[in-house]
């Protein structure tokens, strides 16, 4: 059985723990590897290594850090096929989707290559008589990231390249469900010339997470996952005086207006709801049909959902792969059962899907509900599977209020030809990322990613300019050089004259 180890101080490491987790191929349902589940001692020892590495890495000129990033970018591109296949093998998403997610992570590495420009401070000459003032951004120290199973390359790469480019060292705790990708990235980073100890991977479960939260030498924690865990991370990291960004759950709405290009909206919803088997924090899981467009929308959607090509991720004909684990498959099926019980109309039922040769795989077909009400659990809770709910709204105002009343505020889209409606929607909607005729409004790397309300705990979004601010601390210097004439002491608040 293949054993997935930690990556610490530039080398693979078995650490101190004897605990093991199982890693499966979701398409076949077969176990492919064991992963070492680290201990508190493993984490604490790694922190000491990262803390020591920070002493020299933080003093490297940003230009030297950028050169390592450029080499890292080159090696990711060179090894993209191997990394993509790792994602497919352990997560299950189809090859092109996995490749696209790797590209979105690579874009952050590309942004980090510009760190000499990004880190430039501000300077004001003569803020007072012969007094100058300037601000600079300096690294924090040891940072940590706790990442989910659904994007084993992209989400970690939204964290560690920015942190490391800013001069920090980093410890990644990837999902124990699909950890191989993180180890490969760490090996490529070392090959890029990154000094040992700057980037480390400690595999594990809650024991390692809790060790991260209480370790006094970790200065900042980044997290992506469910809202209950995000809140737990936020509260405990803050309690231990750490900087924290904790991205939580989502229930992303797509508002379909009567005047929209309906085929465009339907195609957008298909990719956004069923791509990656719905295992995306930016998946569109609610379609809000406004006015009289609902029947046509459901009719067109149902035909496409029934024709959805579900299969193993390496099959070029597959449009949707399996779910990540058997437990998650049962959870998603349970939500479909619940929706029927709650009185929603199950238009397309994918629960009975069986694939010849992959009978033990964690597959479910696309599911489509109509007549979903806002008091139903399938509307209020994040299912994280290929389940799309259609909710009817009488008008634009009701649709907007529906979105704003939901506890999550991660992403939202509107399909319309009306510029006034689109402008009003983007201004008034209480959601962090908005798409206008765009189904998945994930910002590019040079902007920043994050939601509102219970989709984000913390003050700053991820990657882009917000990422630089999160992984650095601001220092402002005010300076005057004496001319030989000593002034008398002043006992009032200093003002510049």
MIKEMAR-232142 format. One record per residue (C-alpha): residue in one letter; x, y, z. Coordinates in steps of 0.05 Angstrom, whole numbers, plus 5000, padded with zeros to 4 digits. Layout:
BEGIN
+--------+------+------+------+
: residu :    u :    v :    w :
+--------+------+------+------+
:      A :    X :    Y :    Z :
...
+--------+------+------+------+
// end
This chain:
BEGIN
+--------+------+------+------+
: residu :    u :    v :    w :
+--------+------+------+------+
:      X : 5000 : 5000 : 5000 :
:      X : 5027 : 5068 : 4980 :
:      X : 5043 : 5111 : 5042 :
:      X : 5035 : 5186 : 5037 :
:      X : 5083 : 5221 : 5084 :
:      X : 5094 : 5292 : 5108 :
:      X : 5142 : 5340 : 5074 :
:      X : 5184 : 5376 : 5126 :
:      X : 5249 : 5415 : 5120 :
:      X : 5257 : 5396 : 5048 :
:      X : 5247 : 5321 : 5056 :
:      X : 5193 : 5268 : 5063 :
:      X : 5181 : 5250 : 5136 :
:      X : 5141 : 5197 : 5173 :
:      X : 5139 : 5240 : 5236 :
:      X : 5121 : 5216 : 5305 :
:      X : 5050 : 5189 : 5295 :
:      X : 5029 : 5117 : 5280 :
:      X : 4958 : 5137 : 5260 :
:      X : 4937 : 5127 : 5188 :
:      X : 4881 : 5150 : 5143 :
:      X : 4853 : 5118 : 5080 :
:      X : 4856 : 5150 : 5011 :
:      X : 4809 : 5124 : 4957 :
:      X : 4800 : 5127 : 4882 :
:      X : 4729 : 5155 : 4880 :
:      X : 4714 : 5125 : 4811 :
:      X : 4729 : 5053 : 4832 :
:      X : 4715 : 5058 : 4906 :
:      X : 4781 : 5024 : 4920 :
:      X : 4833 : 5046 : 4971 :
:      X : 4897 : 5068 : 4936 :
:      X : 4940 : 5096 : 4993 :
:      X : 4949 : 5107 : 5066 :
:      X : 4965 : 5176 : 5093 :
:      X : 5002 : 5189 : 5158 :
:      X : 4958 : 5229 : 5205 :
:      X : 5005 : 5274 : 5243 :
:      X : 5007 : 5290 : 5317 :
:      X : 5013 : 5354 : 5357 :
:      X : 5087 : 5337 : 5365 :
:      X : 5095 : 5332 : 5290 :
:      X : 5064 : 5400 : 5281 :
:      X : 5103 : 5433 : 5336 :
:      X : 5169 : 5406 : 5311 :
:      X : 5153 : 5432 : 5241 :
:      X : 5137 : 5501 : 5269 :
:      X : 5206 : 5504 : 5301 :
:      X : 5237 : 5487 : 5233 :
:      X : 5195 : 5539 : 5197 :
:      X : 5211 : 5591 : 5250 :
:      X : 5285 : 5580 : 5240 :
:      X : 5278 : 5583 : 5165 :
:      X : 5241 : 5649 : 5171 :
:      X : 5303 : 5683 : 5199 :
:      X : 5340 : 5679 : 5133 :
:      X : 5282 : 5675 : 5083 :
:      X : 5250 : 5740 : 5109 :
:      X : 5315 : 5776 : 5095 :
:      X : 5318 : 5755 : 5022 :
:      X : 5305 : 5813 : 4975 :
:      X : 5236 : 5808 : 4943 :
:      X : 5270 : 5801 : 4875 :
:      X : 5304 : 5737 : 4898 :
:      X : 5238 : 5709 : 4924 :
:      X : 5206 : 5727 : 4857 :
:      X : 5259 : 5687 : 4819 :
:      X : 5242 : 5625 : 4859 :
:      X : 5168 : 5637 : 4843 :
:      X : 5184 : 5643 : 4768 :
:      X : 5220 : 5576 : 4771 :
:      X : 5162 : 5545 : 4811 :
:      X : 5114 : 5570 : 4757 :
:      X : 5156 : 5538 : 4703 :
:      X : 5158 : 5471 : 4739 :
:      X : 5083 : 5470 : 4752 :
:      X : 5071 : 5481 : 4677 :
:      X : 5121 : 5426 : 4660 :
:      X : 5088 : 5377 : 4709 :
:      X : 5016 : 5399 : 4699 :
:      X : 4992 : 5333 : 4669 :
:      X : 5020 : 5292 : 4727 :
:      X : 4990 : 5340 : 4778 :
:      X : 4923 : 5340 : 4742 :
:      X : 4920 : 5264 : 4742 :
:      X : 4935 : 5264 : 4817 :
:      X : 4874 : 5309 : 4828 :
:      X : 4830 : 5263 : 4785 :
:      X : 4855 : 5200 : 4820 :
:      X : 4841 : 5224 : 4891 :
:      X : 4785 : 5275 : 4883 :
:      X : 4748 : 5246 : 4823 :
:      X : 4733 : 5309 : 4782 :
:      X : 4740 : 5303 : 4707 :
:      X : 4809 : 5316 : 4676 :
:      X : 4794 : 5383 : 4642 :
:      X : 4761 : 5410 : 4705 :
:      X : 4821 : 5388 : 4747 :
:      X : 4868 : 5420 : 4696 :
:      X : 4828 : 5485 : 4699 :
:      X : 4831 : 5487 : 4775 :
:      X : 4907 : 5478 : 4772 :
:      X : 4910 : 5537 : 4724 :
:      X : 4871 : 5581 : 4772 :
:      X : 4922 : 5563 : 4826 :
:      X : 4979 : 5577 : 4778 :
:      X : 4952 : 5647 : 4766 :
:      X : 4966 : 5664 : 4839 :
:      X : 5037 : 5640 : 4830 :
:      X : 5042 : 5687 : 4770 :
:      X : 5015 : 5744 : 4812 :
:      X : 5066 : 5728 : 4866 :
:      X : 5121 : 5733 : 4815 :
:      X : 5109 : 5808 : 4816 :
:      X : 5122 : 5814 : 4890 :
:      X : 5178 : 5866 : 4884 :
:      X : 5127 : 5914 : 4853 :
:      X : 5070 : 5893 : 4899 :
:      X : 5109 : 5904 : 4964 :
:      X : 5131 : 5974 : 4948 :
:      X : 5113 : 6021 : 5005 :
:      X : 5092 : 6094 : 5007 :
:      X : 5135 : 6155 : 5020 :
:      X : 5118 : 6227 : 5036 :
:      X : 5172 : 6279 : 5038 :
:      X : 5164 : 6337 : 5087 :
:      X : 5101 : 6316 : 5124 :
:      X : 5126 : 6370 : 5172 :
:      X : 5184 : 6417 : 5170 :
:      X : 5244 : 6373 : 5152 :
:      X : 5205 : 6311 : 5173 :
:      X : 5194 : 6252 : 5125 :
:      X : 5146 : 6193 : 5133 :
:      X : 5142 : 6126 : 5098 :
:      X : 5105 : 6060 : 5105 :
:      X : 5131 : 5990 : 5092 :
:      X : 5102 : 5920 : 5094 :
:      X : 5140 : 5866 : 5130 :
:      X : 5127 : 5791 : 5136 :
:      X : 5092 : 5761 : 5197 :
:      X : 5132 : 5697 : 5210 :
:      X : 5105 : 5626 : 5208 :
:      X : 5037 : 5621 : 5173 :
:      X : 4992 : 5560 : 5166 :
:      X : 4938 : 5538 : 5117 :
:      X : 4882 : 5487 : 5127 :
:      X : 4851 : 5467 : 5060 :
:      X : 4791 : 5427 : 5036 :
:      X : 4786 : 5364 : 4993 :
:      X : 4751 : 5396 : 4933 :
:      X : 4810 : 5435 : 4906 :
:      X : 4874 : 5399 : 4928 :
:      X : 4918 : 5444 : 4884 :
:      X : 4881 : 5509 : 4874 :
:      X : 4862 : 5528 : 4945 :
:      X : 4930 : 5514 : 4976 :
:      X : 4960 : 5555 : 4918 :
:      X : 4914 : 5612 : 4936 :
:      X : 4951 : 5614 : 5003 :
:      X : 5023 : 5593 : 5005 :
:      X : 5053 : 5628 : 4944 :
:      X : 5029 : 5696 : 4970 :
:      X : 5052 : 5682 : 5041 :
:      X : 5121 : 5657 : 5019 :
:      X : 5131 : 5713 : 4968 :
:      X : 5117 : 5763 : 5023 :
:      X : 5175 : 5733 : 5063 :
:      X : 5138 : 5686 : 5110 :
:      X : 5147 : 5611 : 5119 :
:      X : 5087 : 5565 : 5112 :
:      X : 5058 : 5500 : 5139 :
:      X : 5002 : 5468 : 5098 :
:      X : 4952 : 5419 : 5128 :
:      X : 4916 : 5392 : 5066 :
:      X : 4854 : 5349 : 5067 :
:      X : 4870 : 5279 : 5088 :
:      X : 4823 : 5254 : 5033 :
:      X : 4868 : 5276 : 4975 :
:      X : 4937 : 5296 : 5001 :
:      X : 4984 : 5273 : 4945 :
:      X : 4980 : 5337 : 4905 :
:      X : 5006 : 5379 : 4963 :
:      X : 5068 : 5335 : 4970 :
:      X : 5082 : 5341 : 4895 :
:      X : 5077 : 5417 : 4898 :
:      X : 5124 : 5418 : 4958 :
:      X : 5175 : 5376 : 4919 :
:      X : 5170 : 5422 : 4859 :
:      X : 5179 : 5483 : 4904 :
:      X : 5243 : 5454 : 4932 :
:      X : 5267 : 5439 : 4861 :
:      X : 5253 : 5513 : 4846 :
:      X : 5307 : 5533 : 4895 :
:      X : 5263 : 5546 : 4956 :
:      X : 5305 : 5537 : 5019 :
:      X : 5288 : 5478 : 5064 :
:      X : 5238 : 5494 : 5119 :
:      X : 5203 : 5551 : 5082 :
:      X : 5146 : 5508 : 5057 :
:      X : 5124 : 5446 : 5095 :
:      X : 5065 : 5398 : 5091 :
:      X : 5038 : 5363 : 5153 :
:      X : 4982 : 5314 : 5138 :
:      X : 4930 : 5301 : 5191 :
:      X : 4861 : 5310 : 5219 :
:      X : 4831 : 5350 : 5277 :
:      X : 4892 : 5337 : 5321 :
:      X : 4938 : 5375 : 5274 :
:      X : 4885 : 5430 : 5263 :
:      X : 4880 : 5442 : 5338 :
:      X : 4956 : 5441 : 5345 :
:      X : 4959 : 5497 : 5293 :
:      X : 4908 : 5538 : 5330 :
:      X : 4944 : 5536 : 5397 :
:      X : 5016 : 5541 : 5374 :
:      X : 5041 : 5609 : 5396 :
:      X : 5093 : 5614 : 5341 :
:      X : 5042 : 5611 : 5284 :
:      X : 5023 : 5682 : 5268 :
:      X : 4968 : 5673 : 5216 :
:      X : 4919 : 5619 : 5195 :
:      X : 4882 : 5612 : 5129 :
:      X : 4824 : 5564 : 5122 :
:      X : 4773 : 5542 : 5070 :
:      X : 4717 : 5494 : 5089 :
:      X : 4647 : 5490 : 5119 :
:      X : 4618 : 5546 : 5160 :
:      X : 4616 : 5510 : 5227 :
:      X : 4690 : 5493 : 5221 :
:      X : 4707 : 5562 : 5194 :
:      X : 4674 : 5593 : 5255 :
:      X : 4713 : 5545 : 5300 :
:      X : 4778 : 5563 : 5266 :
:      X : 4763 : 5637 : 5270 :
:      X : 4744 : 5637 : 5344 :
:      X : 4803 : 5594 : 5367 :
:      X : 4856 : 5627 : 5324 :
:      X : 4834 : 5695 : 5346 :
:      X : 4832 : 5672 : 5419 :
:      X : 4904 : 5652 : 5411 :
:      X : 4921 : 5721 : 5382 :
:      X : 4930 : 5699 : 5310 :
:      X : 4911 : 5735 : 5247 :
:      X : 4857 : 5692 : 5212 :
:      X : 4818 : 5688 : 5147 :
:      X : 4767 : 5631 : 5149 :
:      X : 4725 : 5620 : 5087 :
:      X : 4661 : 5581 : 5102 :
:      X : 4602 : 5551 : 5066 :
:      X : 4558 : 5576 : 5010 :
:      X : 4490 : 5572 : 4979 :
:      X : 4501 : 5609 : 4914 :
:      X : 4440 : 5635 : 4878 :
:      X : 4432 : 5647 : 4803 :
:      X : 4377 : 5697 : 4789 :
:      X : 4345 : 5683 : 4721 :
:      X : 4307 : 5743 : 4695 :
:      X : 4250 : 5737 : 4643 :
:      X : 4289 : 5778 : 4592 :
:      X : 4353 : 5737 : 4594 :
:      X : 4384 : 5694 : 4540 :
:      X : 4353 : 5630 : 4568 :
:      X : 4400 : 5582 : 4532 :
:      X : 4460 : 5621 : 4560 :
:      X : 4431 : 5618 : 4630 :
:      X : 4416 : 5543 : 4625 :
:      X : 4485 : 5527 : 4599 :
:      X : 4516 : 5570 : 4654 :
:      X : 4475 : 5535 : 4707 :
:      X : 4493 : 5466 : 4681 :
:      X : 4567 : 5479 : 4688 :
:      X : 4561 : 5517 : 4753 :
:      X : 4514 : 5467 : 4788 :
:      X : 4542 : 5401 : 4762 :
:      X : 4614 : 5416 : 4746 :
:      X : 4661 : 5382 : 4796 :
:      X : 4598 : 5343 : 4819 :
:      X : 4575 : 5405 : 4855 :
:      X : 4635 : 5401 : 4902 :
:      X : 4653 : 5475 : 4896 :
:      X : 4643 : 5531 : 4944 :
:      X : 4624 : 5572 : 4883 :
:      X : 4575 : 5521 : 4855 :
:      X : 4507 : 5550 : 4836 :
:      X : 4459 : 5508 : 4877 :
:      X : 4397 : 5552 : 4873 :
:      X : 4365 : 5579 : 4810 :
:      X : 4316 : 5636 : 4824 :
:      X : 4266 : 5638 : 4767 :
:      X : 4235 : 5707 : 4764 :
:      X : 4166 : 5721 : 4736 :
:      X : 4140 : 5671 : 4685 :
:      X : 4206 : 5641 : 4663 :
:      X : 4205 : 5583 : 4713 :
:      X : 4170 : 5531 : 4670 :
:      X : 4215 : 5542 : 4610 :
:      X : 4277 : 5542 : 4654 :
:      X : 4259 : 5476 : 4687 :
:      X : 4240 : 5444 : 4621 :
:      X : 4307 : 5462 : 4588 :
:      X : 4347 : 5444 : 4651 :
:      X : 4314 : 5377 : 4660 :
:      X : 4331 : 5354 : 4589 :
:      X : 4404 : 5373 : 4599 :
:      X : 4409 : 5343 : 4669 :
:      X : 4380 : 5277 : 4644 :
:      X : 4432 : 5276 : 4588 :
:      X : 4490 : 5293 : 4634 :
:      X : 4549 : 5246 : 4620 :
:      X : 4572 : 5218 : 4686 :
:      X : 4635 : 5175 : 4689 :
:      X : 4706 : 5168 : 4713 :
:      X : 4748 : 5231 : 4710 :
:      X : 4799 : 5205 : 4660 :
:      X : 4744 : 5188 : 4609 :
:      X : 4745 : 5244 : 4558 :
:      X : 4669 : 5237 : 4548 :
:      X : 4654 : 5248 : 4622 :
:      X : 4623 : 5315 : 4641 :
:      X : 4617 : 5299 : 4715 :
:      X : 4656 : 5251 : 4758 :
:      X : 4641 : 5216 : 4825 :
:      X : 4637 : 5247 : 4894 :
:      X : 4699 : 5245 : 4936 :
:      X : 4680 : 5191 : 4987 :
:      X : 4626 : 5139 : 5002 :
:      X : 4607 : 5178 : 5065 :
:      X : 4597 : 5242 : 5025 :
:      X : 4556 : 5204 : 4972 :
:      X : 4509 : 5179 : 5026 :
:      X : 4504 : 5250 : 5054 :
:      X : 4484 : 5279 : 4987 :
:      X : 4433 : 5223 : 4975 :
:      X : 4405 : 5238 : 5044 :
:      X : 4393 : 5310 : 5024 :
:      X : 4356 : 5288 : 4961 :
:      X : 4313 : 5242 : 5005 :
:      X : 4300 : 5301 : 5051 :
:      X : 4279 : 5346 : 4994 :
:      X : 4227 : 5296 : 4972 :
:      X : 4202 : 5290 : 5043 :
:      X : 4199 : 5366 : 5050 :
:      X : 4152 : 5370 : 4990 :
:      X : 4198 : 5396 : 4935 :
:      X : 4186 : 5367 : 4866 :
:      X : 4243 : 5321 : 4845 :
:      X : 4244 : 5332 : 4769 :
:      X : 4308 : 5292 : 4756 :
:      X : 4331 : 5238 : 4805 :
:      X : 4403 : 5215 : 4799 :
:      X : 4405 : 5172 : 4861 :
:      X : 4399 : 5105 : 4825 :
:      X : 4456 : 5116 : 4776 :
:      X : 4500 : 5055 : 4765 :
:      X : 4560 : 5052 : 4718 :
:      X : 4581 : 4985 : 4688 :
:      X : 4651 : 4969 : 4712 :
:      X : 4648 : 5023 : 4766 :
:      X : 4593 : 4994 : 4811 :
:      X : 4634 : 5009 : 4873 :
:      X : 4649 : 5081 : 4853 :
:      X : 4619 : 5140 : 4890 :
:      X : 4574 : 5162 : 4833 :
:      X : 4508 : 5198 : 4833 :
:      X : 4472 : 5229 : 4774 :
:      X : 4451 : 5301 : 4770 :
:      X : 4390 : 5319 : 4812 :
:      X : 4341 : 5375 : 4798 :
:      X : 4287 : 5401 : 4846 :
:      X : 4230 : 5449 : 4829 :
:      X : 4182 : 5486 : 4875 :
:      X : 4234 : 5492 : 4930 :
:      X : 4212 : 5538 : 4987 :
:      X : 4257 : 5582 : 5029 :
:      X : 4240 : 5546 : 5094 :
:      X : 4265 : 5478 : 5068 :
:      X : 4331 : 5451 : 5092 :
:      X : 4352 : 5434 : 5021 :
:      X : 4348 : 5509 : 5007 :
:      X : 4381 : 5533 : 5071 :
:      X : 4438 : 5483 : 5079 :
:      X : 4499 : 5471 : 5036 :
:      X : 4492 : 5403 : 5002 :
:      X : 4559 : 5404 : 4965 :
:      X : 4536 : 5357 : 4911 :
:      X : 4503 : 5357 : 4842 :
:      X : 4435 : 5380 : 4867 :
:      X : 4403 : 5443 : 4837 :
:      X : 4341 : 5474 : 4869 :
:      X : 4294 : 5519 : 4830 :
:      X : 4258 : 5572 : 4871 :
:      X : 4203 : 5616 : 4841 :
:      X : 4202 : 5692 : 4853 :
:      X : 4148 : 5739 : 4829 :
:      X : 4194 : 5797 : 4812 :
:      X : 4264 : 5826 : 4815 :
:      X : 4253 : 5855 : 4884 :
:      X : 4231 : 5789 : 4914 :
:      X : 4290 : 5752 : 4882 :
:      X : 4339 : 5803 : 4910 :
:      X : 4309 : 5799 : 4979 :
:      X : 4312 : 5722 : 4976 :
:      X : 4387 : 5725 : 4964 :
:      X : 4400 : 5779 : 5017 :
:      X : 4361 : 5741 : 5070 :
:      X : 4403 : 5678 : 5064 :
:      X : 4456 : 5667 : 5117 :
:      X : 4510 : 5655 : 5065 :
:      X : 4538 : 5709 : 5020 :
:      X : 4594 : 5676 : 4979 :
:      X : 4576 : 5683 : 4906 :
:      X : 4515 : 5703 : 4865 :
:      X : 4497 : 5712 : 4791 :
:      X : 4443 : 5746 : 4751 :
:      X : 4425 : 5731 : 4678 :
:      X : 4392 : 5790 : 4645 :
:      X : 4394 : 5837 : 4585 :
:      X : 4372 : 5896 : 4628 :
:      X : 4432 : 5939 : 4646 :
:      X : 4393 : 5977 : 4699 :
:      X : 4371 : 5913 : 4733 :
:      X : 4443 : 5887 : 4731 :
:      X : 4471 : 5951 : 4760 :
:      X : 4419 : 5954 : 4815 :
:      X : 4431 : 5880 : 4831 :
:      X : 4507 : 5886 : 4836 :
:      X : 4500 : 5948 : 4881 :
:      X : 4446 : 5923 : 4929 :
:      X : 4463 : 5849 : 4935 :
:      X : 4496 : 5829 : 5001 :
:      X : 4545 : 5779 : 4972 :
:      X : 4620 : 5782 : 4964 :
:      X : 4627 : 5760 : 4891 :
:      X : 4577 : 5778 : 4838 :
:      X : 4569 : 5753 : 4766 :
:      X : 4529 : 5789 : 4712 :
:      X : 4515 : 5737 : 4658 :
:      X : 4574 : 5700 : 4688 :
:      X : 4555 : 5635 : 4725 :
:      X : 4617 : 5627 : 4769 :
:      X : 4644 : 5696 : 4787 :
:      X : 4712 : 5675 : 4816 :
:      X : 4758 : 5736 : 4814 :
:      X : 4825 : 5732 : 4778 :
:      X : 4888 : 5726 : 4819 :
:      X : 4902 : 5801 : 4817 :
:      X : 4835 : 5815 : 4850 :
:      X : 4814 : 5780 : 4914 :
:      X : 4768 : 5722 : 4932 :
:      X : 4719 : 5721 : 4990 :
:      X : 4647 : 5723 : 5012 :
:      X : 4604 : 5761 : 5061 :
:      X : 4561 : 5742 : 5121 :
:      X : 4572 : 5670 : 5146 :
:      X : 4614 : 5653 : 5084 :
:      X : 4675 : 5690 : 5113 :
:      X : 4702 : 5699 : 5183 :
:      X : 4757 : 5751 : 5185 :
:      X : 4769 : 5818 : 5154 :
:      X : 4808 : 5803 : 5091 :
:      X : 4795 : 5762 : 5029 :
:      X : 4842 : 5713 : 4996 :
:      X : 4899 : 5724 : 4946 :
:      X : 4908 : 5787 : 4905 :
:      X : 4918 : 5854 : 4942 :
:      X : 4879 : 5829 : 5002 :
:      X : 4926 : 5769 : 5007 :
:      X : 4987 : 5814 : 5010 :
:      X : 4955 : 5854 : 5066 :
:      X : 4937 : 5791 : 5104 :
:      X : 5007 : 5762 : 5101 :
:      X : 5044 : 5826 : 5119 :
:      X : 5042 : 5877 : 5176 :
:      X : 5046 : 5951 : 5163 :
:      X : 5101 : 5994 : 5193 :
:      X : 5102 : 6070 : 5187 :
:      X : 5166 : 6108 : 5201 :
:      X : 5169 : 6183 : 5216 :
:      X : 5239 : 6212 : 5212 :
:      X : 5275 : 6278 : 5226 :
:      X : 5350 : 6288 : 5225 :
:      X : 5373 : 6341 : 5276 :
:      X : 5410 : 6401 : 5248 :
:      X : 5450 : 6412 : 5311 :
:      X : 5400 : 6458 : 5345 :
:      X : 5366 : 6419 : 5401 :
:      X : 5294 : 6437 : 5416 :
:      X : 5261 : 6440 : 5484 :
:      X : 5217 : 6381 : 5506 :
:      X : 5143 : 6385 : 5486 :
:      X : 5088 : 6356 : 5529 :
:      X : 5030 : 6361 : 5481 :
:      X : 5006 : 6316 : 5424 :
:      X : 5057 : 6327 : 5368 :
:      X : 5031 : 6360 : 5305 :
:      X : 5069 : 6374 : 5241 :
:      X : 5086 : 6447 : 5229 :
+--------+------+------+------+
// end
